[in-house]
């Protein structure tokens, strides 16, 4: 089938690139029903989010600190 035979609406979507990132992802088709089970106002949830964000930051700063010059 040549390009002349295809109608304007019959074009196929480009194939997803393996390592090209998330540029071709259609977020409108995501199923977000699992988010209704998370209570974002629960204090333990907030503590967990802070701990998950803080730990990598702390260990990266701690790993760099021996290489910093003494002032």
Phi, psi and omega in degrees: 000127182271170180292339179286335184276346184275142176278166184297326183270358184265009182288141179276152177289149179295145180294149179290135179278137182300309187242022184271005179093200185254024182293333183261008183279133177266099184289345180289345181260009180286144177264106184256024182291338179290339180292339179287346179272349179266128176263101185289348180261001178288127182301324180291328175294317179295320177297319179296319179296317179295318180295319179294323179283325186283320187300310178297322178298314180299312184290330175291318177293319179295324179288332180276331188301324178293337181272352180283143179290146176287137179244000000 
